[in-house]
Amino acid sequence: KELKKDPQVSKDLGQVVLGNGMFQGIMQEAMVGLVQREDFQHGFISMIERVSTDKSLLDTIAEGIKKAMEDEKLKLVVKQVLIEGLADSDLQEAMAKTFLRSVKVGIVEALSDAELREICSAGA
């Protein structure tokens, strides 16, 4: 038996689902749970690896970005989003931690470099 689709029912259902705070909470919990599953993580990484090596897709994305950046209004929006993002205190903190971590790794590597230690001790 073929079911007839009523566009109004679909629209009403969408409004009920998306407008319902309880349902949104359940969906958020489900999405977080999904992302935390190890099988999902492995599958997602595998998909990203395949996608990132697809030259045709990468070329299409690059062309789309190039065309989008020719749009002056879009460039202003992107610039504003970047400025707002850089002003975010959480992002600044994360960037500072990453920078410090990189400096620490560089210092540890420098200290383990016999040739560098020899040069430093010769100059002292």
MOTA-V892014 format. One record per residue. N is the residue number from 0. RES is the residue in three letters. PSI is psi as a letter, one per 20 degrees, with the letter a starting at -180 (* if undefined). Layout:
# MOTA-V892014
N_RES_PSI ; N_RES_PSI
This chain:
# MOTA-V892014
0_LYS_p ; 1_GLU_p ; 2_LEU_p ; 3_LYS_p ; 4_LYS_p ; 5_ASP_o ; 6_PRO_h ; 7_GLN_h ; 8_VAL_g ; 9_SER_g ; 10_LYS_g ; 11_ASP_g ; 12_LEU_g ; 13_GLY_g ; 14_GLN_h ; 15_VAL_g ; 16_VAL_g ; 17_LEU_h ; 18_GLY_i ; 19_ASN_o ; 20_GLY_h ; 21_MET_g ; 22_PHE_h ; 23_GLN_g ; 24_GLY_g ; 25_ILE_g ; 26_MET_g ; 27_GLN_g ; 28_GLU_g ; 29_ALA_g ; 30_MET_g ; 31_VAL_g ; 32_GLY_g ; 33_LEU_g ; 34_VAL_h ; 35_GLN_i ; 36_ARG_p ; 37_GLU_h ; 38_ASP_h ; 39_PHE_g ; 40_GLN_g ; 41_HIS_g ; 42_GLY_g ; 43_PHE_g ; 44_ILE_g ; 45_SER_g ; 46_MET_g ; 47_ILE_g ; 48_GLU_g ; 49_ARG_g ; 50_VAL_g ; 51_SER_i ; 52_THR_j ; 53_ASP_n ; 54_LYS_g ; 55_SER_g ; 56_LEU_g ; 57_LEU_g ; 58_ASP_g ; 59_THR_g ; 60_ILE_g ; 61_ALA_g ; 62_GLU_g ; 63_GLY_g ; 64_ILE_g ; 65_LYS_g ; 66_LYS_g ; 67_ALA_h ; 68_MET_i ; 69_GLU_i ; 70_ASP_o ; 71_GLU_g ; 72_LYS_g ; 73_LEU_h ; 74_LYS_g ; 75_LEU_g ; 76_VAL_g ; 77_VAL_g ; 78_LYS_g ; 79_GLN_g ; 80_VAL_g ; 81_LEU_g ; 82_ILE_g ; 83_GLU_g ; 84_GLY_g ; 85_LEU_h ; 86_ALA_i ; 87_ASP_p ; 88_SER_h ; 89_ASP_g ; 90_LEU_g ; 91_GLN_g ; 92_GLU_g ; 93_ALA_g ; 94_MET_g ; 95_ALA_g ; 96_LYS_g ; 97_THR_g ; 98_PHE_g ; 99_LEU_h ; 100_ARG_g ; 101_SER_g ; 102_VAL_g ; 103_LYS_g ; 104_VAL_g ; 105_GLY_g ; 106_ILE_g ; 107_VAL_g ; 108_GLU_h ; 109_ALA_g ; 110_LEU_h ; 111_SER_i ; 112_ASP_o ; 113_ALA_g ; 114_GLU_g ; 115_LEU_g ; 116_ARG_h ; 117_GLU_g ; 118_ILE_g ; 119_CYS_g ; 120_SER_h ; 121_ALA_h ; 122_GLY_i ; 123_ALA_*
